[in-house]
């Protein structure tokens, strides 16, 4: 199943090239203080249940956010050369009925849960604090390009060399 087939019939699909850095965090309170010093434009906190599937060679994720009826269907393309994790990402809201249809013939790979706080810094730059069940606390910095990601990491006093390229799902699999 190609990404085009996966999103077939879905009217609104958001496509972007994501560039993100993920780091483990020892002291969330200290990091949050530094984030707040950047004067974020908006903040949102929610819980997520993430489930990963594969169908005919195409892996995809369904994410259920607390307080939302629909799920978020995500497909992430091939990683591109970068200091951080850079790749195309496609997302769309799907109804629970559409989600059931998508997973009907798919193989369930596994899942994970987390509590996420998103800080919007403007210009498509975000800092997320994730408390991942079974893993601990992480920070993700997402921005349009490597320079912006590096700049934000520097302002937060975080070492870009400690970037983790594995997904939360992969980290949980390695922990077993």
PEGICOR-V206618 format. One record per backbone hydrogen bond with DSSP energy under -1.0 kcal/mol. CO is the residue of the C=O (numbers start at 0). NH is the residue of the N-H. Records with the same first field share a line. If there is no record, write none. Layout:
CO=NH  NH
This chain:
1=5
2=6
6=9
13=90
15=88
17=86
18=142
19=84
20=140
21=163
22=138
26=30
27=31
28=32
29=33
30=34
31=35
32=36
34=37
35=38
41=119
43=117
45=115
46=65
47=113
48=63
49=111
50=61
51=108  109
52=59
53=106
54=57
57=54
59=52
60=73
61=50
62=71
63=48
64=67
70=93
71=62
72=91
73=60
74=89
84=19
85=79
86=17
87=76
88=15
89=74
90=13
91=72
93=70
94=98
95=99
96=100
97=101
98=102
106=53
109=51
111=49
112=132
113=47
114=130
115=45
116=128
117=43
118=126
119=40
121=124
124=120
125=141
126=118
127=139
128=116
129=137
130=114
131=134  135
135=131
136=24
137=129
138=22
139=127
140=20
141=125
144=148
145=149
146=150
147=151
148=152
149=153
150=154
151=155
152=157
153=156
158=161
159=162
166=170
167=171
168=172
169=173
170=174
